[in-house]
Amino acid sequence: MEYGKMVEARFLRRINRFTAFVELNGQEEMVHVKNTGRCKELLLEGARVFLEEADKEGRKTKYSLIAVYKGSVLVNMDSQAPNQMAAEALAEGEIEEIGNVDFLKREVKYENSRFDLYYERGEKKGFIEVKGVTLEENGIAKFPDAPTERGAKHLRELIKAKEAGYEAAALFVIQMEGVSEFCPNAERDPIFTKALQEAAEAGVKILAYDCAVQKGKVMIRKKVPVSLI
């Protein structure tokens, strides 16, 4: 997926989940943060960030914070990007474990959940729940960066869908390059970790792909090994 006009700035401080201040052209500028997660390891004072200029009138902020450098690695922080990237990759047959699909729809309700993607491939029907990953520690991508009851609920619903005869997958889109593997963040969320392990045991596919991140562009790149231990 591609963004609009992008500019580089320097991160100063975060005010709340949705807004932060950056230094742009020598001036402080309030910007919208397109990720409500903690991201404390990313949003450090002085970090180089990329902003997308808004094309909507009447917004309180002129820019949205899209990406940040963590050392030499550019990390996409846009929490809306993983779903779009996953849909684009699935439509192009680039998710190896799923293959080429005949039909694809986003945001489909199933029982008590709304899954990110629904697909049909021949006589097979399936659901995919997409999770964006921005946390990396020692080369390992981890999810979540904070406890998520909603995430565990989605996994339980995927198990139900699998038991009902659907294909089911949890797809973790790692919004950076250079990681060696993906694993659940047992230290920060043991409940989600257990739910993920139970989902895998029930036959839900646990998939992880990294991304090629550029100044104004991001796309799913290649499969990353998954460790559930």
NORPEUR-V622360 format. One record per run of one state. SS is the DSSP state (hx for helix, st for strand, lp for the rest). FROM is the first residue (numbers start at 0). TO is the last residue. If there is no record, write none. Layout:
ss->{SS/SS}
from->{FROM/FROM}
to->{TO/TO}
//
This chain:
ss->{lp/st/lp/st/lp/st/lp/st/lp/st/lp/st/lp/st/lp/hx/lp/st/lp/st/lp/st/lp/st/lp/st/lp/hx/lp/st/lp/st/lp/hx/lp/st/lp/st/lp/st/lp}
from->{0/1/2/5/14/18/24/26/33/47/53/62/70/72/76/80/91/102/110/112/121/123/133/134/137/139/143/148/163/166/174/180/184/189/201/204/214/216/223/224/227}
to->{0/1/4/13/17/23/25/32/46/52/61/69/71/75/79/90/101/109/111/120/122/132/133/136/138/142/147/162/165/173/179/183/188/200/203/213/215/222/223/226/228}
//
